[in-house]
Amino acid sequence: MIGPRRDATFEVVSSLDRFFDEPKRRILVHRSFAYWQAARSVFGSIIWGRPDVQDVEQMCEAHEVGANPLFRGHTSLVDIRALESVDLLAFAKLLAYVISRREAWSPNVARQVVLYRGGYAHAVVLGMFGMLRPEHPVSFIDDVEQAYDTVGAGHVRDEIELLREELLGDSEIVRRVLSALESLPARSSSRVVAAKLGMSERSLQRHLARVGTSLGEQRQRHIVRVSERLLIGTRLDLAAIAADAGATSASHLVLLYRRYLGMTPGEYRERHRERP
C-alpha cells in the first residue's frame, strides 16, 4: 500500500465517505484499482492486474458517485495500461452495471479518456465502450501526456504517475504470487511457492507483509478464484470443487466465500449460472 510522501499533495483515504469529503486531492486504493480526484471536476481511475468479480463490485461502488449531480460536468481518465487480463464473469458484471446506470452518470461526464497500452485485454475494454454508446464523448489515447491534457489533469500528471508507479510496485509481488499459485498443484507448500518465485519463505513473507497481506490470505483468494470458475463451468459438487481448488473441505470453502464474497458457494452458483 502506498504511503504519504513528504512532497505529496494527494491524501490516501480508505473509504468512499472520506474520498468525497470537502474538495481535496485524494486517492482511494483497492486491491486492483485506485480512484483519484484532483478536484471535484477531474476524476481518474487506475486499473491493474487481473480484476475479479469482487474487485468489480468495489469498482461499481466507487463509480456510482458519478451519478451524483454534484459532479455534473466532470472529466474522467481511465488508465488501463497495467491491466493484464479480463475475467469473463467480472467483465460481464461490469458491463451489466454500466449499462444499467449509463443514463444516470453519462450526462454528468463532460469528457472521458481511456489511456491504454495495447493487447487483447485492452481491446476488450475499448470494445465495451463501443457496445455502450455513451452519451458523453470518449477518446482512446495511448500517449500519457495527451491523455492527461485532454481531461484537464496535466497539472497533476507527474504526481499521479508517481503514485501509479508506487502502486504497481507494491502489487507486483502479489501478482507474482497469484501467478505462481495458478501454475502449482493445489495446496503446494509455502516453501514450494517461494522457490517458484526464486526466494526463501522468510523473504516472501516479508515482501507480502510490506504490502499489507500474507501468503495465507493470497492462497485463500486464489482458492475462491479457482472455485468460482468450477462453480460456473462444471457440475461438480461442493466437496469436489473444494478439493480441486485447494480448500481443506467443503465447509472451509463455505467459510472463505462468506468472508470474501458475503455469500455461500451455492448462492454464488445460483446467481451466476446461465439462464435458459
BALOBA-1460 file (C-alpha; in Angstrom, 3 decimals):
// residues 276
<rec num="1" residu="m" x="0.000" y="0.000" z="0.000"/>
<rec num="2" residu="i" x="1.283" y="3.435" z="-0.820"/>
<rec num="3" residu="g" x="2.056" y="5.805" z="1.999"/>
<rec num="4" residu="p" x="2.292" y="9.575" z="2.244"/>
<rec num="5" residu="r" x="5.402" y="11.219" z="0.815"/>
<rec num="6" residu="r" x="6.851" y="14.429" z="2.151"/>
<rec num="7" residu="d" x="6.045" y="16.289" z="-1.091"/>
<rec num="8" residu="a" x="2.671" y="14.618" z="-1.741"/>
<rec num="9" residu="t" x="-0.475" y="16.658" z="-2.237"/>
<rec num="10" residu="f" x="-2.777" y="13.637" z="-2.657"/>
<rec num="11" residu="e" x="-4.255" y="12.253" z="0.538"/>
<rec num="12" residu="v" x="-4.606" y="8.449" z="0.660"/>
<rec num="13" residu="v" x="-8.019" y="7.508" z="2.096"/>
<rec num="14" residu="s" x="-9.594" y="4.161" z="2.960"/>
<rec num="15" residu="s" x="-13.300" y="4.748" z="2.286"/>
<rec num="16" residu="l" x="-15.637" y="6.462" z="-0.155"/>
<rec num="17" residu="d" x="-17.023" y="8.574" z="2.680"/>
<rec num="18" residu="r" x="-13.584" y="10.065" z="3.217"/>
<rec num="19" residu="f" x="-12.944" y="10.281" z="-0.516"/>
<rec num="20" residu="f" x="-15.931" y="12.562" z="-1.035"/>
<rec num="21" residu="d" x="-15.421" y="14.826" z="1.921"/>
<rec num="22" residu="e" x="-14.684" y="18.508" z="1.209"/>
<rec num="23" residu="p" x="-12.963" y="19.041" z="-2.181"/>
<rec num="24" residu="k" x="-9.354" y="17.944" z="-1.996"/>
<rec num="25" residu="r" x="-6.799" y="15.886" z="-3.893"/>
<rec num="26" residu="r" x="-7.433" y="12.319" z="-2.750"/>
<rec num="27" residu="i" x="-6.799" y="8.750" z="-3.843"/>
<rec num="28" residu="l" x="-8.717" y="5.633" z="-2.753"/>
<rec num="29" residu="v" x="-6.795" y="2.354" z="-3.190"/>
<rec num="30" residu="h" x="-8.194" y="-1.169" z="-3.510"/>
<rec num="31" residu="r" x="-6.545" y="-4.452" z="-4.488"/>
<rec num="32" residu="s" x="-6.616" y="-3.972" z="-8.277"/>
<rec num="33" residu="f" x="-7.667" y="-0.371" z="-8.813"/>
<rec num="34" residu="a" x="-7.294" y="3.124" z="-7.443"/>
<rec num="35" residu="y" x="-9.725" y="6.038" z="-7.771"/>
<rec num="36" residu="w" x="-8.457" y="9.616" z="-7.558"/>
<rec num="37" residu="q" x="-9.794" y="13.147" z="-7.666"/>
<rec num="38" residu="a" x="-7.714" y="16.187" z="-8.495"/>
<rec num="39" residu="a" x="-10.714" y="18.440" z="-7.935"/>
<rec num="40" residu="r" x="-14.453" y="17.974" z="-7.981"/>
<rec num="41" residu="s" x="-14.300" y="18.366" z="-11.760"/>
<rec num="42" residu="v" x="-11.478" y="15.921" z="-12.560"/>
<rec num="43" residu="f" x="-11.563" y="12.235" z="-11.638"/>
<rec num="44" residu="g" x="-9.489" y="9.250" z="-12.648"/>
<rec num="45" residu="s" x="-9.059" y="5.534" z="-12.108"/>
<rec num="46" residu="i" x="-6.045" y="3.246" z="-12.445"/>
<rec num="47" residu="i" x="-6.756" y="-0.439" z="-13.066"/>
<rec num="48" residu="w" x="-4.089" y="-3.140" z="-12.923"/>
<rec num="49" residu="g" x="-3.552" y="-6.888" z="-12.779"/>
<rec num="50" residu="r" x="-6.453" y="-9.308" z="-13.161"/>
<rec num="51" residu="p" x="-9.580" y="-7.854" z="-11.501"/>
<rec num="52" residu="d" x="-12.122" y="-10.476" z="-10.419"/>
<rec num="53" residu="v" x="-15.810" y="-10.243" z="-9.532"/>
<rec num="54" residu="q" x="-15.088" y="-8.936" z="-6.047"/>
<rec num="55" residu="d" x="-12.840" y="-6.224" z="-7.479"/>
<rec num="56" residu="v" x="-15.508" y="-5.190" z="-9.978"/>
<rec num="57" residu="e" x="-18.121" y="-4.917" z="-7.220"/>
<rec num="58" residu="q" x="-15.827" y="-2.414" z="-5.482"/>
<rec num="59" residu="m" x="-15.289" y="-0.550" z="-8.755"/>
<rec num="60" residu="c" x="-19.028" y="-0.240" z="-9.315"/>
<rec num="61" residu="e" x="-19.487" y="1.139" z="-5.819"/>
<rec num="62" residu="a" x="-16.782" y="3.735" z="-6.446"/>
<rec num="63" residu="h" x="-18.061" y="4.748" z="-9.881"/>
<rec num="64" residu="e" x="-21.622" y="5.140" z="-8.636"/>
<rec num="65" residu="v" x="-20.690" y="8.589" z="-7.338"/>
<rec num="66" residu="g" x="-20.527" y="9.745" z="-10.946"/>
<rec num="67" residu="a" x="-24.320" y="9.761" z="-10.985"/>
<rec num="68" residu="n" x="-24.431" y="12.494" z="-8.331"/>
<rec num="69" residu="p" x="-25.481" y="15.846" z="-9.890"/>
<rec num="70" residu="l" x="-22.894" y="17.480" z="-7.612"/>
<rec num="71" residu="f" x="-20.239" y="16.291" z="-10.082"/>
<rec num="72" residu="r" x="-22.025" y="17.345" z="-13.290"/>
<rec num="73" residu="g" x="-19.514" y="18.336" z="-15.955"/>
<rec num="74" residu="h" x="-16.571" y="16.361" z="-14.562"/>
<rec num="75" residu="t" x="-13.934" y="14.738" z="-16.752"/>
<rec num="76" residu="s" x="-12.691" y="11.164" z="-16.316"/>
<rec num="77" residu="l" x="-9.388" y="9.435" z="-17.067"/>
<rec num="78" residu="v" x="-9.439" y="5.612" z="-17.103"/>
<rec num="79" residu="d" x="-5.890" y="4.210" z="-17.074"/>
<rec num="80" residu="i" x="-5.802" y="0.533" z="-18.117"/>
<rec num="81" residu="r" x="-2.123" y="0.368" z="-19.117"/>
<rec num="82" residu="a" x="-1.370" y="-2.173" z="-16.365"/>
<rec num="83" residu="l" x="-4.463" y="-4.337" z="-16.972"/>
<rec num="84" residu="e" x="-3.150" y="-7.856" z="-17.598"/>
<rec num="85" residu="s" x="-6.271" y="-9.872" z="-18.399"/>
<rec num="86" residu="v" x="-10.059" y="-9.759" z="-18.411"/>
<rec num="87" residu="d" x="-12.031" y="-12.189" z="-16.248"/>
<rec num="88" residu="l" x="-15.197" y="-13.015" z="-18.195"/>
<rec num="89" residu="l" x="-17.501" y="-13.106" z="-15.166"/>
<rec num="90" residu="a" x="-16.059" y="-9.871" z="-13.828"/>
<rec num="91" residu="f" x="-16.347" y="-8.219" z="-17.231"/>
<rec num="92" residu="a" x="-19.973" y="-9.323" z="-17.575"/>
<rec num="93" residu="k" x="-20.750" y="-7.842" z="-14.167"/>
<rec num="94" residu="l" x="-19.083" y="-4.547" z="-15.024"/>
<rec num="95" residu="l" x="-20.839" y="-4.356" z="-18.378"/>
<rec num="96" residu="a" x="-24.233" y="-5.035" z="-16.786"/>
<rec num="97" residu="y" x="-23.639" y="-2.326" z="-14.192"/>
<rec num="98" residu="v" x="-22.508" y="0.294" z="-16.701"/>
<rec num="99" residu="i" x="-25.463" y="-0.414" z="-18.998"/>
<rec num="100" residu="s" x="-27.946" y="-0.237" z="-16.123"/>
<rec num="101" residu="r" x="-26.546" y="3.085" z="-14.848"/>
<rec num="102" residu="r" x="-25.475" y="4.657" z="-18.149"/>
<rec num="103" residu="e" x="-28.326" y="7.162" z="-18.320"/>
<rec num="104" residu="a" x="-27.690" y="8.220" z="-14.709"/>
<rec num="105" residu="w" x="-23.983" y="9.042" z="-14.898"/>
<rec num="106" residu="s" x="-23.281" y="9.711" z="-18.584"/>
<rec num="107" residu="p" x="-24.927" y="13.187" z="-18.560"/>
<rec num="108" residu="n" x="-22.586" y="14.185" z="-15.714"/>
<rec num="109" residu="v" x="-19.421" y="13.416" z="-17.729"/>
<rec num="110" residu="a" x="-18.083" y="16.197" z="-19.931"/>
<rec num="111" residu="r" x="-15.330" y="14.059" z="-21.452"/>
<rec num="112" residu="q" x="-13.724" y="10.675" z="-20.806"/>
<rec num="113" residu="v" x="-10.357" y="9.329" z="-21.899"/>
<rec num="114" residu="v" x="-9.225" y="5.704" z="-21.821"/>
<rec num="115" residu="l" x="-5.431" y="5.519" z="-21.577"/>
<rec num="116" residu="y" x="-4.317" y="2.154" z="-22.930"/>
<rec num="117" residu="r" x="-1.192" y="0.270" z="-23.962"/>
<rec num="118" residu="g" x="-2.437" y="-2.429" z="-26.344"/>
<rec num="119" residu="g" x="-3.164" y="-6.149" z="-26.404"/>
<rec num="120" residu="y" x="-6.186" y="-8.415" z="-26.087"/>
<rec num="121" residu="a" x="-7.356" y="-7.276" z="-22.629"/>
<rec num="122" residu="h" x="-7.225" y="-3.642" z="-23.669"/>
<rec num="123" residu="a" x="-9.072" y="-4.361" z="-26.919"/>
<rec num="124" residu="v" x="-11.886" y="-5.939" z="-24.878"/>
<rec num="125" residu="v" x="-12.242" y="-2.834" z="-22.712"/>
<rec num="126" residu="l" x="-12.149" y="-0.493" z="-25.688"/>
<rec num="127" residu="g" x="-14.762" y="-2.644" z="-27.411"/>
<rec num="128" residu="m" x="-17.004" y="-2.340" z="-24.359"/>
<rec num="129" residu="f" x="-17.331" y="1.396" z="-24.932"/>
<rec num="130" residu="g" x="-18.441" y="0.710" z="-28.497"/>
<rec num="131" residu="m" x="-21.211" y="-1.518" z="-27.139"/>
<rec num="132" residu="l" x="-22.248" y="1.067" z="-24.543"/>
<rec num="133" residu="r" x="-22.558" y="4.044" z="-26.903"/>
<rec num="134" residu="p" x="-22.338" y="6.547" z="-24.014"/>
<rec num="135" residu="e" x="-23.864" y="9.992" z="-24.373"/>
<rec num="136" residu="h" x="-20.604" y="11.733" z="-23.442"/>
<rec num="137" residu="p" x="-17.518" y="11.906" z="-25.696"/>
<rec num="138" residu="v" x="-14.920" y="9.158" z="-25.163"/>
<rec num="139" residu="s" x="-11.366" y="9.195" z="-26.541"/>
<rec num="140" residu="f" x="-8.920" y="6.281" z="-26.666"/>
<rec num="141" residu="i" x="-5.365" y="7.539" z="-26.290"/>
<rec num="142" residu="d" x="-2.034" y="5.743" z="-25.905"/>
<rec num="143" residu="d" x="0.025" y="8.882" z="-25.202"/>
<rec num="144" residu="v" x="0.282" y="9.724" z="-21.475"/>
<rec num="145" residu="e" x="0.760" y="13.476" z="-21.776"/>
<rec num="146" residu="q" x="-2.036" y="13.855" z="-24.307"/>
<rec num="147" residu="a" x="-4.425" y="11.771" z="-22.166"/>
<rec num="148" residu="y" x="-3.939" y="13.914" z="-19.061"/>
<rec num="149" residu="d" x="-4.166" y="17.162" z="-21.018"/>
<rec num="150" residu="t" x="-7.387" y="16.077" z="-22.716"/>
<rec num="151" residu="v" x="-9.210" y="15.730" z="-19.383"/>
<rec num="152" residu="g" x="-7.620" y="18.858" z="-17.917"/>
<rec num="153" residu="a" x="-5.372" y="16.975" z="-15.490"/>
<rec num="154" residu="g" x="-1.984" y="17.947" z="-16.903"/>
<rec num="155" residu="h" x="-1.162" y="19.865" z="-13.719"/>
<rec num="156" residu="v" x="-1.246" y="16.641" z="-11.639"/>
<rec num="157" residu="r" x="0.165" y="14.236" z="-14.235"/>
<rec num="158" residu="d" x="3.611" y="13.872" z="-12.666"/>
<rec num="159" residu="e" x="2.247" y="13.171" z="-9.198"/>
<rec num="160" residu="i" x="-0.400" y="10.718" z="-10.390"/>
<rec num="161" residu="e" x="2.217" y="8.895" z="-12.455"/>
<rec num="162" residu="l" x="4.474" y="8.649" z="-9.404"/>
<rec num="163" residu="l" x="1.581" y="7.329" z="-7.301"/>
<rec num="164" residu="r" x="0.892" y="4.816" z="-10.075"/>
<rec num="165" residu="e" x="4.489" y="3.582" z="-10.015"/>
<rec num="166" residu="e" x="4.296" y="3.089" z="-6.251"/>
<rec num="167" residu="l" x="1.000" y="1.205" z="-6.540"/>
<rec num="168" residu="l" x="2.266" y="-1.126" z="-9.237"/>
<rec num="169" residu="g" x="5.491" y="-1.691" z="-7.352"/>
<rec num="170" residu="d" x="3.548" y="-2.711" z="-4.249"/>
<rec num="171" residu="s" x="1.242" y="-5.033" z="-6.170"/>
<rec num="172" residu="e" x="3.965" y="-6.714" z="-8.219"/>
<rec num="173" residu="i" x="4.730" y="-9.292" z="-5.513"/>
<rec num="174" residu="v" x="1.013" y="-10.087" z="-5.152"/>
<rec num="175" residu="r" x="0.651" y="-10.605" z="-8.909"/>
<rec num="176" residu="r" x="3.711" y="-12.881" z="-8.887"/>
<rec num="177" residu="v" x="2.307" y="-14.951" z="-6.014"/>
<rec num="178" residu="l" x="-1.089" y="-15.355" z="-7.691"/>
<rec num="179" residu="s" x="0.617" y="-16.370" z="-10.934"/>
<rec num="180" residu="a" x="2.719" y="-18.946" z="-9.060"/>
<rec num="181" residu="l" x="-0.353" y="-20.390" z="-7.333"/>
<rec num="182" residu="e" x="-2.091" y="-20.719" z="-10.706"/>
<rec num="183" residu="s" x="0.778" y="-22.815" z="-12.057"/>
<rec num="184" residu="l" x="1.403" y="-25.010" z="-8.985"/>
<rec num="185" residu="p" x="-0.577" y="-28.008" z="-7.696"/>
<rec num="186" residu="a" x="-3.281" y="-27.224" z="-5.141"/>
<rec num="187" residu="r" x="-2.048" y="-26.978" z="-1.534"/>
<rec num="188" residu="s" x="1.600" y="-26.549" z="-2.552"/>
<rec num="189" residu="s" x="3.709" y="-25.689" z="0.490"/>
<rec num="190" residu="s" x="4.974" y="-22.204" z="1.281"/>
<rec num="191" residu="r" x="8.484" y="-23.436" z="0.507"/>
<rec num="192" residu="v" x="7.415" y="-24.567" z="-2.972"/>
<rec num="193" residu="v" x="5.659" y="-21.260" z="-3.692"/>
<rec num="194" residu="a" x="8.686" y="-19.284" z="-2.521"/>
<rec num="195" residu="a" x="11.029" y="-21.456" z="-4.600"/>
<rec num="196" residu="k" x="8.828" y="-20.846" z="-7.645"/>
<rec num="197" residu="l" x="9.458" y="-17.130" z="-7.135"/>
<rec num="198" residu="g" x="13.187" y="-17.638" z="-6.562"/>
<rec num="199" residu="m" x="13.253" y="-16.574" z="-2.901"/>
<rec num="200" residu="s" x="13.139" y="-18.006" z="0.601"/>
<rec num="201" residu="e" x="9.927" y="-18.426" z="2.607"/>
<rec num="202" residu="r" x="11.037" y="-15.740" z="5.043"/>
<rec num="203" residu="s" x="11.806" y="-13.302" z="2.239"/>
<rec num="204" residu="l" x="8.450" y="-13.959" z="0.566"/>
<rec num="205" residu="q" x="6.520" y="-13.376" z="3.774"/>
<rec num="206" residu="r" x="8.478" y="-10.190" z="4.403"/>
<rec num="207" residu="h" x="7.687" y="-8.827" z="0.936"/>
<rec num="208" residu="l" x="3.986" y="-9.641" z="1.348"/>
<rec num="209" residu="a" x="3.829" y="-8.133" z="4.826"/>
<rec num="210" residu="r" x="5.296" y="-4.932" z="3.430"/>
<rec num="211" residu="v" x="2.221" y="-4.512" z="1.180"/>
<rec num="212" residu="g" x="-0.251" y="-5.472" z="3.897"/>
<rec num="213" residu="t" x="-1.011" y="-9.081" z="3.039"/>
<rec num="214" residu="s" x="0.309" y="-12.630" z="3.558"/>
<rec num="215" residu="l" x="0.745" y="-15.851" z="1.644"/>
<rec num="216" residu="g" x="-2.156" y="-17.331" z="3.611"/>
<rec num="217" residu="e" x="-4.500" y="-14.549" z="2.507"/>
<rec num="218" residu="q" x="-3.412" y="-14.758" z="-1.126"/>
<rec num="219" residu="r" x="-3.816" y="-18.541" z="-1.031"/>
<rec num="220" residu="q" x="-7.393" y="-18.094" z="0.241"/>
<rec num="221" residu="r" x="-8.174" y="-15.582" z="-2.510"/>
<rec num="222" residu="h" x="-6.717" y="-17.995" z="-5.059"/>
<rec num="223" residu="i" x="-8.953" y="-20.802" z="-3.770"/>
<rec num="224" residu="v" x="-12.006" y="-18.581" z="-4.168"/>
<rec num="225" residu="r" x="-10.954" y="-17.525" z="-7.664"/>
<rec num="226" residu="v" x="-10.414" y="-21.134" z="-8.836"/>
<rec num="227" residu="s" x="-13.636" y="-22.361" z="-7.246"/>
<rec num="228" residu="e" x="-15.618" y="-19.561" z="-8.935"/>
<rec num="229" residu="r" x="-14.614" y="-20.968" z="-12.316"/>
<rec num="230" residu="l" x="-15.532" y="-24.501" z="-11.249"/>
<rec num="231" residu="l" x="-18.890" y="-23.470" z="-9.831"/>
<rec num="232" residu="i" x="-19.846" y="-21.783" z="-13.099"/>
<rec num="233" residu="g" x="-18.171" y="-24.068" z="-15.591"/>
<rec num="234" residu="t" x="-18.827" y="-27.535" z="-14.118"/>
<rec num="235" residu="r" x="-21.493" y="-29.566" z="-12.319"/>
<rec num="236" residu="l" x="-19.081" y="-30.840" z="-9.676"/>
<rec num="237" residu="d" x="-20.406" y="-30.996" z="-6.136"/>
<rec num="238" residu="l" x="-19.015" y="-28.736" z="-3.445"/>
<rec num="239" residu="a" x="-16.656" y="-31.330" z="-1.952"/>
<rec num="240" residu="a" x="-15.043" y="-31.999" z="-5.340"/>
<rec num="241" residu="i" x="-14.727" y="-28.293" z="-6.088"/>
<rec num="242" residu="a" x="-13.159" y="-27.656" z="-2.677"/>
<rec num="243" residu="a" x="-10.613" y="-30.411" z="-3.278"/>
<rec num="244" residu="d" x="-9.745" y="-29.197" z="-6.780"/>
<rec num="245" residu="a" x="-9.427" y="-25.570" z="-5.669"/>
<rec num="246" residu="g" x="-7.191" y="-26.400" z="-2.708"/>
<rec num="247" residu="a" x="-9.620" y="-25.911" z="0.210"/>
<rec num="248" residu="t" x="-9.344" y="-28.413" z="3.044"/>
<rec num="249" residu="s" x="-13.065" y="-29.236" z="2.928"/>
<rec num="250" residu="a" x="-16.437" y="-28.051" z="1.651"/>
<rec num="251" residu="s" x="-17.062" y="-26.261" z="4.945"/>
<rec num="252" residu="h" x="-13.713" y="-24.495" z="4.587"/>
<rec num="253" residu="l" x="-14.775" y="-23.264" z="1.145"/>
<rec num="254" residu="v" x="-18.087" y="-22.015" z="2.571"/>
<rec num="255" residu="l" x="-16.194" y="-20.006" z="5.197"/>
<rec num="256" residu="l" x="-13.975" y="-18.433" z="2.533"/>
<rec num="257" residu="y" x="-16.979" y="-17.450" z="0.417"/>
<rec num="258" residu="r" x="-18.705" y="-15.834" z="3.370"/>
<rec num="259" residu="r" x="-15.518" y="-13.952" z="4.225"/>
<rec num="260" residu="y" x="-14.630" y="-12.666" z="0.747"/>
<rec num="261" residu="l" x="-17.924" y="-12.632" z="-1.173"/>
<rec num="262" residu="g" x="-20.563" y="-12.435" z="1.549"/>
<rec num="263" residu="m" x="-22.455" y="-15.484" z="0.257"/>
<rec num="264" residu="t" x="-22.200" y="-19.270" z="0.098"/>
<rec num="265" residu="p" x="-20.797" y="-21.178" z="-2.899"/>
<rec num="266" residu="g" x="-24.308" y="-22.429" z="-3.616"/>
<rec num="267" residu="e" x="-25.653" y="-18.888" z="-3.694"/>
<rec num="268" residu="y" x="-22.793" y="-17.846" z="-5.951"/>
<rec num="269" residu="r" x="-23.500" y="-20.699" z="-8.393"/>
<rec num="270" residu="e" x="-27.216" y="-19.907" z="-8.447"/>
<rec num="271" residu="r" x="-26.581" y="-16.212" z="-9.055"/>
<rec num="272" residu="h" x="-24.114" y="-16.737" z="-11.914"/>
<rec num="273" residu="r" x="-25.287" y="-19.832" z="-13.700"/>
<rec num="274" residu="e" x="-26.602" y="-19.406" z="-17.218"/>
<rec num="275" residu="r" x="-30.327" y="-18.918" z="-17.625"/>
<rec num="276" residu="p" x="-32.286" y="-20.636" z="-20.380"/>
